[in-house]
């Protein structure tokens, strides 16, 4: 027999496959549209909120690489903090300010996603690691607005010749709106590079499989160099850098979450559980976990004694992973998730709300 034949208009990821399988085991038909899957936790996040800024330092809320609000060419001014943003506060850039990191260590490799909210009144650089002297060995990437369009220059280890695969640019089909908040994102998985505006795919390009150059050059926001080049005009808010590729559904989820004024999670362990309403009705329970921190995982009934480190031995090393627990479903309203190294450390519990429905 054949039953419940489903076709998608885009590729689904491993977690979505797991969710579809779980629904089939329950005998439930799939909804018209699968739930958007949780996106990974960022490696670096700059909120631009007043709470995370103490002149001149803007805190990296996750990765620890803070940005400095520096005086550059023209009048001795800095980017203005405390202006209304898409999420809480933002920084205002008037074509002569930039923020610069105190470290060069971002190392994006062959898989990454970069997102930002911008309210542009002109063109200019959003963020970059790119020496415009030009000093080719110090060029890694730059995300910017050119003639109203979103553009991303990239330089991999494949070549130092501009225009060849691995050292070129990708540009959006449509303009980024002016005078309103827009979300821009670039994603990469191996050779596949993609640009998005407000959750919608704008452009794709094959850039080869070599990693980006990991150059000894600071990350800058709002401009390219302190000597004065390609400054941004407008407001910038909520920049995030992930060392994971975002699927199209995840890009849309980032946009939709932030569009409602909600910030991204900074929880470095647990992202989402189960599927849609977390109804637990059969063995095994399926838990979707974001960023397992290259460690082990244990899922158990809420209220049970905390496990010993050696009991946490099930590998969970993927950026987004699914885990089955044959000892559940729980008879309570929550299950507890623990992480550990299998030897000495235990991190948790992270409770997950479930609905027991046998």
KAWOCOR-V312101 format. One record per pair of residues at least 4 apart in sequence whose ideal C-beta (glycine too) atoms are under 8 Angstrom apart, sorted by sequence separation. I is the first residue (numbers start at 1). GAP is how many residues later the second one is. If there is no record, write none. Layout:
# KAWOCOR-V312101
((I GAP) (I GAP))
This chain:
# KAWOCOR-V312101
((8 4) (12 4) (13 4) (14 4) (15 4) (16 4) (17 4) (18 4) (19 4) (20 4) (21 4) (22 4) (24 4) (30 4) (31 4) (47 4) (48 4) (49 4) (53 4) (60 4) (85 4) (86 4) (93 4) (108 4) (120 4) (131 4) (135 4) (145 4) (163 4) (164 4) (172 4) (188 4) (196 4) (220 4) (225 4) (232 4) (242 4) (246 4) (247 4) (248 4) (249 4) (250 4) (251 4) (252 4) (253 4) (254 4) (255 4) (256 4) (258 4) (267 4) (274 4) (300 4) (307 4) (317 4) (330 4) (341 4) (12 5) (23 5) (47 5) (48 5) (53 5) (54 5) (60 5) (71 5) (84 5) (85 5) (93 5) (133 5) (134 5) (145 5) (146 5) (155 5) (159 5) (162 5) (163 5) (177 5) (188 5) (196 5) (197 5) (220 5) (223 5) (224 5) (246 5) (257 5) (258 5) (273 5) (274 5) (280 5) (292 5) (307 5) (316 5) (330 5) (340 5) (23 6) (46 6) (52 6) (53 6) (60 6) (71 6) (83 6) (84 6) (144 6) (145 6) (158 6) (159 6) (161 6) (162 6) (176 6) (187 6) (188 6) (195 6) (196 6) (223 6) (224 6) (258 6) (265 6) (274 6) (340 6) (23 7) (52 7) (59 7) (60 7) (71 7) (82 7) (83 7) (131 7) (143 7) (144 7) (158 7) (159 7) (160 7) (186 7) (187 7) (194 7) (195 7) (223 7) (257 7) (300 7) (316 7) (328 7) (339 7) (340 7) (12 8) (58 8) (70 8) (81 8) (83 8) (91 8) (118 8) (130 8) (131 8) (143 8) (144 8) (158 8) (159 8) (176 8) (186 8) (195 8) (223 8) (246 8) (289 8) (338 8) (339 8) (52 9) (57 9) (58 9) (69 9) (83 9) (130 9) (143 9) (144 9) (157 9) (158 9) (186 9) (187 9) (194 9) (195 9) (222 9) (223 9) (298 9) (314 9) (338 9) (339 9) (20 10) (48 10) (57 10) (58 10) (69 10) (81 10) (116 10) (129 10) (130 10) (142 10) (156 10) (185 10) (186 10) (194 10) (222 10) (254 10) (325 10) (338 10) (57 11) (58 11) (80 11) (116 11) (129 11) (130 11) (141 11) (142 11) (155 11) (156 11) (184 11) (185 11) (193 11) (194 11) (274 11) (275 11) (337 11) (338 11) (339 11) (46 12) (56 12) (57 12) (69 12) (79 12) (80 12) (129 12) (130 12) (141 12) (154 12) (155 12) (184 12) (192 12) (193 12) (274 12) (287 12) (336 12) (337 12) (338 12) (46 13) (56 13) (79 13) (114 13) (128 13) (129 13) (141 13) (154 13) (183 13) (184 13) (193 13) (274 13) (275 13) (298 13) (336 13) (337 13) (6 14) (20 14) (46 14) (47 14) (55 14) (56 14) (79 14) (80 14) (128 14) (139 14) (140 14) (141 14) (154 14) (183 14) (192 14) (193 14) (222 14) (240 14) (273 14) (274 14) (285 14) (298 14) (336 14) (337 14) (19 15) (45 15) (46 15) (127 15) (128 15) (140 15) (153 15) (154 15) (182 15) (183 15) (191 15) (192 15) (221 15) (273 15) (297 15) (298 15) (336 15) (337 15) (19 16) (44 16) (45 16) (53 16) (127 16) (128 16) (139 16) (153 16) (154 16) (170 16) (182 16) (183 16) (191 16) (272 16) (296 16) (298 16) (335 16) (336 16) (45 17) (77 17) (80 17) (125 17) (126 17) (152 17) (191 17) (271 17) (272 17) (295 17) (296 17) (297 17) (334 17) (335 17) (16 18) (19 18) (44 18) (45 18) (79 18) (125 18) (126 18) (151 18) (152 18) (191 18) (221 18) (271 18) (272 18) (296 18) (297 18) (334 18) (43 19) (44 19) (77 19) (78 19) (79 19) (125 19) (126 19) (136 19) (151 19) (188 19) (190 19) (270 19) (271 19) (296 19) (297 19) (334 19) (335 19) (4 20) (42 20) (43 20) (77 20) (79 20) (124 20) (151 20) (238 20) (269 20) (270 20) (271 20) (296 20) (333 20) (334 20) (16 21) (41 21) (42 21) (44 21) (46 21) (75 21) (123 21) (124 21) (150 21) (151 21) (176 21) (269 21) (295 21) (333 21) (12 22) (15 22) (56 22) (69 22) (74 22) (123 22) (149 22) (150 22) (269 22) (295 22) (333 22) (15 23) (55 23) (73 23) (106 23) (122 23) (123 23) (130 23) (137 23) (149 23) (170 23) (172 23) (174 23) (268 23) (269 23) (294 23) (316 23) (333 23) (6 24) (13 24) (72 24) (123 24) (136 24) (171 24) (240 24) (269 24) (292 24) (297 24) (299 24) (330 24) (332 24) (4 25) (72 25) (104 25) (120 25) (123 25) (128 25) (130 25) (146 25) (149 25) (170 25) (172 25) (238 25) (268 25) (292 25) (300 25) (329 25) (331 25) (4 26) (8 26) (55 26) (72 26) (149 26) (150 26) (238 26) (292 26) (297 26) (299 26) (301 26) (312 26) (330 26) (90 27) (95 27) (114 27) (116 27) (118 27) (148 27) (149 27) (289 27) (292 27) (300 27) (301 27) (312 27) (329 27) (53 28) (69 28) (70 28) (148 28) (174 28) (291 28) (300 28) (302 28) (312 28) (70 29) (90 29) (95 29) (114 29) (173 29) (290 29) (291 29) (292 29) (299 29) (301 29) (303 29) (311 29) (312 29) (313 29) (329 29) (69 30) (70 30) (87 30) (148 30) (172 30) (173 30) (290 30) (301 30) (302 30) (312 30) (50 31) (68 31) (86 31) (93 31) (145 31) (172 31) (289 31) (301 31) (302 31) (307 31) (309 31) (50 32) (67 32) (68 32) (85 32) (108 32) (171 32) (288 32) (289 32) (302 32) (304 32) (306 32) (309 32) (310 32) (48 33) (58 33) (67 33) (68 33) (86 33) (108 33) (170 33) (288 33) (289 33) (302 33) (303 33) (307 33) (309 33) (310 33) (67 34) (68 34) (150 34) (152 34) (170 34) (288 34) (289 34) (301 34) (302 34) (309 34) (312 34) (66 35) (67 35) (170 35) (287 35) (288 35) (300 35) (301 35) (309 35) (49 36) (65 36) (66 36) (286 36) (287 36) (299 36) (300 36) (309 36) (48 37) (51 37) (65 37) (168 37) (170 37) (286 37) (299 37) (309 37) (49 38) (50 38) (65 38) (286 38) (287 38) (299 38) (300 38) (308 38) (49 39) (50 39) (154 39) (168 39) (285 39) (298 39) (299 39) (307 39) (47 40) (48 40) (49 40) (65 40) (284 40) (285 40) (297 40) (298 40) (306 40) (47 41) (48 41) (58 41) (65 41) (143 41) (152 41) (165 41) (166 41) (284 41) (297 41) (298 41) (48 42) (165 42) (166 42) (284 42) (297 42) (298 42) (306 42) (48 43) (143 43) (152 43) (165 43) (283 43) (285 43) (296 43) (306 43) (166 44) (284 44) (285 44) (295 44) (296 44) (150 45) (283 45) (285 45) (295 45) (296 45) (283 46) (293 46) (295 46) (296 46) (150 47) (201 47) (282 47) (292 47) (302 47) (280 48) (281 48) (287 48) (289 48) (271 49) (280 49) (302 49) (158 50) (280 50) (285 50) (287 50) (156 51) (150 52) (156 52) (158 52) (196 52) (199 52) (295 52) (154 53) (157 53) (199 53) (156 54) (157 54) (181 54) (293 54) (156 55) (157 55) (196 55) (199 55) (120 56) (122 56) (156 56) (157 56) (181 56) (189 56) (199 56) (121 57) (155 57) (156 57) (188 57) (198 57) (199 57) (118 58) (120 58) (121 58) (126 58) (154 58) (155 58) (187 58) (120 59) (187 59) (196 59) (119 60) (119 61) (185 61) (44 62) (119 62) (120 62) (273 62) (43 63) (118 63) (119 63) (117 64) (118 64) (187 64) (117 65) (287 65) (117 66) (118 66) (185 66) (116 67) (117 67) (270 67) (115 68) (116 68) (269 68) (115 69) (116 69) (185 69) (285 69) (115 70) (185 70) (269 70) (114 71) (141 71) (183 71) (113 72) (114 72) (140 72) (183 72) (113 73) (114 73) (140 73) (113 74) (139 74) (140 74) (278 74) (280 74) (112 75) (113 75) (140 75) (183 75) (244 75) (278 75) (279 75) (280 75) (281 75) (112 76) (137 76) (139 76) (183 76) (244 76) (278 76) (279 76) (280 76) (281 76) (282 76) (111 77) (138 77) (140 77) (278 77) (280 77) (281 77) (110 78) (111 78) (137 78) (138 78) (139 78) (269 78) (274 78) (277 78) (279 78) (110 79) (111 79) (138 79) (269 79) (273 79) (108 80) (110 80) (270 80) (273 80) (274 80) (269 81) (273 81) (142 82) (270 82) (267 83) (131 84) (129 86) (131 86) (144 86) (130 87) (145 87) (129 88) (144 88) (129 89) (129 90) (128 91) (129 91) (127 92) (128 92) (132 92) (127 93) (132 93) (127 94) (130 94) (131 94) (86 95) (125 95) (126 95) (127 95) (126 96) (128 96) (86 97) (125 97) (132 97) (124 98) (125 98) (132 98) (110 99) (124 99) (125 99) (110 100) (112 100) (110 101) (109 102) (110 102) (108 103) (109 103) (108 104) (125 104) (109 105) (125 105) (108 106) (124 106) (125 106) (126 106) (107 107) (124 107) (125 107) (106 108) (124 108) (123 109) (124 109) (122 110) (123 110) (126 110) (104 111) (122 111) (104 112) (120 112) (121 112) (122 112) (127 112) (104 113) (106 113) (120 113) (121 113) (126 113) (104 114) (118 114) (120 114) (103 115) (104 115) (119 115) (102 116) (118 116) (119 116) (101 117) (118 117) (100 118) (101 118) (118 118) (119 118) (100 119) (101 119) (117 119) (118 119) (100 120) (116 120) (117 120) (99 121) (100 121) (116 121) (117 121) (98 122) (99 122) (116 122) (98 123) (99 123) (115 123) (116 123) (98 124) (115 124) (116 124) (97 125) (98 125) (114 125) (115 125) (97 126) (98 126) (100 126) (114 126) (96 127) (113 127) (114 127) (115 127) (98 128) (113 128) (114 128) (93 129) (112 129) (113 129) (93 130) (112 130) (91 131) (112 131) (113 131) (96 132) (111 132) (112 132) (113 132) (98 133) (108 133) (111 133) (112 133) (113 133) (97 134) (109 134) (111 134) (96 135) (106 135) (108 135) (95 136) (115 136) (95 137) (93 138) (95 138) (113 138) (93 139) (94 139) (115 139) (93 140) (93 141) (117 141) (92 142) (93 142) (79 143) (92 143) (93 143) (91 144) (90 145) (91 145) (90 146) (91 146) (90 147) (89 148) (85 150) (87 150) (72 151) (86 151) (87 151) (67 152) (83 152) (85 152) (86 152) (73 153) (85 153) (65 154) (67 154) (72 154) (73 154) (74 154) (72 155) (73 155) (70 156) (72 156) (72 159) (87 171) (86 172) (86 173) (87 174) (46 175) (86 175) (87 175) (88 175) (87 176) (63 178) (48 188) (48 189) (47 190) (48 190) (47 191) (48 191) (46 192) (45 193) (46 193) (45 194) (46 194) (44 195) (45 195) (44 196) (45 196) (44 197) (42 198) (43 198) (42 199) (43 199) (42 200) (43 200) (41 201) (40 202) (39 203) (40 204) (62 204) (61 205) (40 206) (62 206) (39 207) (37 210) (40 210) (39 211) (37 212) (38 212) (39 212) (36 213) (37 213) (36 214) (39 214) (34 215) (38 215) (39 215) (36 216) (37 216) (47 216) (36 217) (45 219) (36 220) (45 221) (42 222) (41 223) (41 224) (39 225) (41 225) (41 226) (41 227) (41 230) (40 231) (39 232) (16 233) (38 233) (13 234) (38 234) (37 235) (11 236) (13 236) (10 238) (10 239) (35 240) (35 241) (31 245) (41 249) (38 250) (40 250) (41 250) (37 251) (39 251) (40 251) (22 252) (23 252) (38 252) (22 253) (26 253) (26 255) (19 256) (26 256) (25 257) (22 264) (19 267) (18 268) (19 269) (18 270) (15 273) (40 279) (40 280) (38 282) (37 283) (14 304) (18 304) (15 305) (14 306) (15 306) (13 307) (15 307) (14 308))
